Amino acid sequence: MQKQGLLNWGIFLLLSFIWGSSFILMKEGLIGLTSYQVASLRIVFSGIVLLPYAIKYWKHIPINKIGLIFLSGALGSLLPAFLFCIAEEGIDSALAGTLNSLTPIFVIIIGALFFNTQTSVNKIIGIMVAIGGSVLLLLSKGNLQQGQNLLFVAFIILATIFYGINVNMVSKYLKHLGSVQIAAVALGLNAIPALIVLYFTGYFSLPFSDSKILWSTFYTGLLGVFGTAVASIVFYLLMKRAGAVFASMVTYGIPFIAIMWGIFYGEDIGLMQVIGLSVILIGVYIANRK
């Protein structure tokens, strides 16, 4: 039993590292590619890796659920990929990773507003605490007083709202389907519009003799394969082994990994930002405790 627990914690740490590293991989991708190209490549790479699963499970998907699964992929992967990449053209990867921790808060808010889920007092308190932490976080970054940078922050928040909608939608309308089935088919389907965007942004006409473009493609490939495809499978494995509550705690690990990479790359990270993150995570904990 103890070995099982240690293995679960090992998977938890691995997943935190993979997802927490996604934000700095986006930054590396943006050195030689545009935000639209990085986001599109991420989804295409993940769709290719999960294609065997998508083919395997396709026949098990009811035809009337295909549209919902495509929408799930768009809200849970495709659109956030673009929003995060566009945002990271104007803000630090560490800040992006920290704001991503608001996802569980929007899961609760959207569930209460649109999906008739029950909202307890501790959820309301947790939401208020997390919002307070977000305000502290933004106040800690003096350069965010410019309207343009605040717009980049808004893109991250919109992405977490999309995550919140997707989680509630999957829980209500797709709960009878396996999680890996949903992820594989959703990413396989969404790789098609991503490939179209990639074509029209001129990616296939780029001079691949340029080392910047090659390295950016390599880092984006890592982002798609590990940060999306492998991470999805690992997350569902952790849910099956340790339960949804334990798996959802990965939210607490991701921002710390993102901040560690930010420090390593010389991003501006101060005490107030760490305090803001801590307050957000306390809010998430309060909102999700029984």
C-alpha positions as CSV (number, residue, x, y, z in Angstrom):
1,M,0.0,0.0,0.0
2,Q,2.9,2.3,0.9
3,K,4.5,1.6,-2.5
4,Q,1.2,2.5,-4.2
5,G,1.1,5.8,-2.4
6,L,4.7,6.6,-3.3
7,L,4.1,5.8,-6.9
8,N,1.0,8.0,-6.9
9,W,3.1,10.9,-5.5
10,G,5.7,10.2,-8.1
11,I,3.1,10.5,-10.9
12,F,1.8,13.6,-9.3
13,L,5.3,15.3,-9.3
14,L,5.9,14.2,-12.9
15,L,2.6,15.7,-14.0
16,S,3.3,18.9,-12.1
17,F,6.7,19.2,-13.7
18,I,5.4,18.5,-17.3
19,W,2.5,21.0,-17.0
20,G,4.5,23.5,-15.1
21,S,7.2,23.4,-17.8
22,S,4.7,24.1,-20.6
23,F,4.8,27.9,-20.0
24,I,8.6,28.2,-20.5
25,L,8.4,25.9,-23.6
26,M,5.9,28.3,-25.1
27,K,8.4,31.1,-24.5
28,E,11.1,29.1,-26.3
29,G,8.7,28.4,-29.2
30,L,7.9,32.1,-29.6
31,I,11.6,32.9,-30.2
32,G,11.4,31.7,-33.8
33,L,7.7,31.3,-34.5
34,T,4.6,33.4,-34.1
35,S,2.1,32.7,-31.3
36,Y,-0.4,31.3,-33.9
37,Q,2.2,28.9,-35.2
38,V,3.3,27.7,-31.7
39,A,-0.3,27.1,-30.6
40,S,-1.2,25.3,-33.9
41,L,1.9,23.1,-33.8
42,R,1.2,22.2,-30.2
43,I,-2.2,20.8,-31.1
44,V,-1.0,19.1,-34.3
45,F,1.8,17.3,-32.5
46,S,-0.5,16.2,-29.7
47,G,-3.2,15.1,-32.2
48,I,-0.6,13.0,-34.1
49,V,0.7,11.3,-30.9
50,L,-2.9,10.4,-29.8
51,L,-4.0,9.5,-33.3
52,P,-3.7,5.7,-32.7
53,Y,-6.0,6.1,-29.6
54,A,-8.4,8.2,-31.6
55,I,-8.7,5.6,-34.3
56,K,-9.1,2.8,-31.8
57,Y,-11.9,4.6,-29.8
58,W,-13.7,6.3,-32.7
59,K,-16.1,3.5,-33.3
60,H,-17.1,3.6,-29.6
61,I,-18.2,7.2,-29.7
62,P,-21.9,7.9,-30.3
63,I,-22.4,10.0,-33.4
64,N,-24.5,12.6,-31.6
65,K,-21.5,13.2,-29.2
66,I,-18.9,14.0,-31.8
67,G,-19.8,17.7,-31.9
68,L,-19.6,17.9,-28.1
69,I,-16.2,16.1,-28.1
70,F,-14.9,18.5,-30.7
71,L,-16.2,21.5,-28.6
72,S,-14.5,20.0,-25.6
73,G,-11.2,19.8,-27.5
74,A,-11.6,23.4,-28.6
75,L,-12.5,24.8,-25.1
76,G,-10.0,22.5,-23.3
77,S,-7.0,22.6,-25.6
78,L,-7.2,24.5,-28.9
79,L,-8.5,28.0,-27.8
80,P,-6.4,28.1,-24.6
81,A,-3.3,27.1,-26.6
82,F,-3.8,30.2,-28.7
83,L,-4.7,32.5,-25.7
84,F,-1.7,31.4,-23.7
85,C,0.7,31.8,-26.6
86,I,-0.6,35.3,-27.4
87,A,-0.5,36.3,-23.8
88,E,3.1,35.1,-23.4
89,E,4.2,37.6,-26.0
90,G,3.5,40.3,-23.4
91,I,3.9,38.7,-19.9
92,D,6.3,36.4,-18.1
93,S,5.8,32.6,-18.3
94,A,5.9,32.5,-14.5
95,L,2.9,34.9,-14.3
96,A,1.0,32.9,-16.9
97,G,1.6,29.7,-14.9
98,T,0.5,31.3,-11.7
99,L,-2.7,32.7,-13.2
100,N,-3.5,29.2,-14.6
101,S,-4.1,28.1,-11.0
102,L,-7.4,30.1,-11.1
103,T,-8.9,27.2,-13.2
104,P,-10.6,25.3,-10.3
105,I,-12.2,28.6,-9.2
106,F,-13.8,29.1,-12.6
107,V,-14.9,25.4,-12.6
108,I,-16.9,26.2,-9.4
109,I,-18.2,29.6,-10.6
110,I,-19.3,28.3,-14.0
111,G,-20.8,25.1,-12.5
112,A,-22.9,27.2,-10.1
113,L,-24.0,29.8,-12.7
114,F,-24.8,27.5,-15.7
115,F,-24.7,23.8,-14.7
116,N,-26.8,23.9,-11.5
117,T,-24.0,22.6,-9.3
118,Q,-24.4,23.3,-5.6
119,T,-22.2,26.1,-4.1
120,S,-21.4,25.8,-0.4
121,V,-20.2,28.6,1.9
122,N,-16.6,27.4,1.8
123,K,-16.6,27.5,-2.1
124,I,-17.8,31.2,-2.0
125,I,-15.1,32.0,0.6
126,G,-12.4,30.2,-1.4
127,I,-13.4,32.1,-4.5
128,M,-13.2,35.4,-2.8
129,V,-9.7,34.5,-1.3
130,A,-8.4,33.4,-4.7
131,I,-9.7,36.6,-6.4
132,G,-7.9,38.6,-3.7
133,G,-4.7,36.6,-4.4
134,S,-5.1,37.5,-8.1
135,V,-5.4,41.2,-7.3
136,L,-2.2,41.0,-5.1
137,L,-0.4,39.2,-7.9
138,L,-1.3,41.8,-10.5
139,L,-0.4,44.7,-8.1
140,S,3.0,43.0,-7.6
141,K,3.8,43.5,-11.3
142,G,4.2,47.2,-11.8
143,N,4.6,46.8,-15.6
144,L,1.0,45.5,-15.7
145,Q,-0.4,49.0,-15.2
146,Q,-0.2,49.4,-19.0
147,G,-3.5,48.6,-20.7
148,Q,-1.8,46.3,-23.3
149,N,-0.2,44.1,-20.6
150,L,-3.5,43.9,-18.7
151,L,-5.0,42.6,-22.0
152,F,-2.5,39.8,-22.1
153,V,-3.5,38.9,-18.5
154,A,-7.2,38.9,-19.6
155,F,-6.3,36.3,-22.3
156,I,-5.0,34.0,-19.6
157,I,-8.1,34.5,-17.5
158,L,-10.3,33.8,-20.5
159,A,-8.4,30.6,-21.1
160,T,-9.1,29.4,-17.5
161,I,-12.7,30.3,-18.1
162,F,-12.7,28.0,-21.1
163,Y,-11.2,25.3,-19.0
164,G,-13.9,25.8,-16.4
165,I,-16.7,25.5,-19.1
166,N,-15.0,22.4,-20.5
167,V,-14.7,20.6,-17.2
168,N,-18.4,21.2,-16.4
169,M,-19.5,20.3,-19.9
170,V,-17.6,17.0,-19.9
171,S,-18.9,16.1,-16.4
172,K,-22.5,16.7,-17.4
173,Y,-22.7,15.5,-21.0
174,L,-19.7,13.2,-21.6
175,K,-19.3,11.4,-18.2
176,H,-20.3,8.0,-19.7
177,L,-17.2,8.1,-22.0
178,G,-13.7,7.2,-21.0
179,S,-11.4,10.2,-20.3
180,V,-8.6,9.0,-22.7
181,Q,-11.3,8.4,-25.4
182,I,-12.4,12.0,-25.1
183,A,-8.9,13.4,-25.0
184,A,-7.7,11.4,-28.0
185,V,-10.7,12.0,-30.2
186,A,-11.0,15.7,-29.2
187,L,-7.3,16.4,-29.9
188,G,-7.4,14.4,-33.1
189,L,-10.4,16.4,-34.4
190,N,-8.9,19.8,-33.3
191,A,-5.6,19.0,-35.0
192,I,-7.5,19.6,-38.3
193,P,-8.3,23.4,-37.8
194,A,-4.9,23.8,-36.1
195,L,-3.2,22.4,-39.3
196,I,-5.3,24.8,-41.4
197,V,-4.1,27.8,-39.2
198,L,-0.5,26.5,-39.5
199,Y,-0.8,26.5,-43.3
200,F,-2.3,30.0,-43.6
201,T,0.3,31.5,-41.2
202,G,3.0,30.4,-43.7
203,Y,4.7,27.9,-41.4
204,F,5.4,25.4,-44.2
205,S,7.1,28.2,-46.2
206,L,9.6,29.2,-43.5
207,P,13.3,28.8,-44.0
208,F,14.0,25.7,-41.9
209,S,17.7,26.2,-42.4
210,D,17.3,28.9,-39.7
211,S,18.4,27.4,-36.4
212,K,15.9,29.7,-34.5
213,I,13.0,28.2,-36.4
214,L,14.2,24.6,-36.0
215,W,14.7,25.0,-32.2
216,S,11.4,26.7,-31.8
217,T,9.7,23.9,-33.7
218,F,11.6,21.4,-31.4
219,Y,10.5,23.1,-28.2
220,T,6.9,23.3,-29.5
221,G,7.0,19.6,-30.4
222,L,8.0,18.9,-26.8
223,L,5.1,21.1,-25.7
224,G,2.6,19.2,-27.8
225,V,3.9,15.7,-27.2
226,F,4.6,16.0,-23.4
227,G,2.7,19.1,-22.3
228,T,-0.6,18.0,-24.0
229,A,-0.7,14.4,-25.2
230,V,1.4,12.6,-22.6
231,A,0.2,14.8,-19.8
232,S,-3.4,14.0,-20.6
233,I,-2.8,10.3,-20.4
234,V,-0.7,10.7,-17.2
235,F,-3.5,12.8,-15.6
236,Y,-6.2,10.2,-16.4
237,L,-3.9,7.5,-15.1
238,L,-3.5,9.4,-11.8
239,M,-7.2,9.9,-11.6
240,K,-7.8,6.2,-12.0
241,R,-5.2,5.2,-9.5
242,A,-5.7,7.9,-6.8
243,G,-9.1,9.5,-7.5
244,A,-10.2,12.8,-8.9
245,V,-9.6,14.8,-5.8
246,F,-5.9,13.8,-5.5
247,A,-5.4,14.3,-9.2
248,S,-6.9,17.8,-9.1
249,M,-4.3,18.8,-6.5
250,V,-1.8,19.0,-9.4
251,T,-3.2,22.6,-9.6
252,Y,-1.0,23.4,-6.6
253,G,2.2,22.1,-8.1
254,I,2.1,23.6,-11.6
255,P,2.6,27.3,-10.6
256,F,5.6,26.5,-8.5
257,I,7.3,24.7,-11.4
258,A,6.5,27.6,-13.7
259,I,8.0,30.1,-11.2
260,M,11.2,27.9,-10.8
261,W,11.6,28.0,-14.6
262,G,10.9,31.7,-14.6
263,I,13.7,32.3,-12.0
264,F,16.1,30.1,-14.0
265,Y,15.4,32.2,-17.1
266,G,15.9,35.5,-15.2
267,E,12.2,36.6,-15.2
268,D,11.2,39.3,-12.7
269,I,9.8,37.3,-9.7
270,G,9.4,39.0,-6.3
271,L,8.1,38.3,-2.9
272,M,4.7,39.9,-3.6
273,Q,4.2,37.5,-6.6
274,V,4.9,34.5,-4.3
275,I,2.5,35.8,-1.7
276,G,-0.2,36.4,-4.4
277,L,0.3,32.8,-5.6
278,S,0.1,31.5,-2.1
279,V,-3.2,33.3,-1.4
280,I,-4.6,32.0,-4.7
281,L,-3.7,28.4,-3.7
282,I,-5.2,28.9,-0.3
283,G,-8.4,30.0,-1.9
284,V,-8.4,27.0,-4.2
285,Y,-7.9,24.7,-1.2
286,I,-10.7,26.3,0.8
287,A,-13.1,26.1,-2.2
288,N,-12.4,22.4,-2.9
289,R,-12.2,21.0,0.6
290,K,-15.1,18.9,1.8
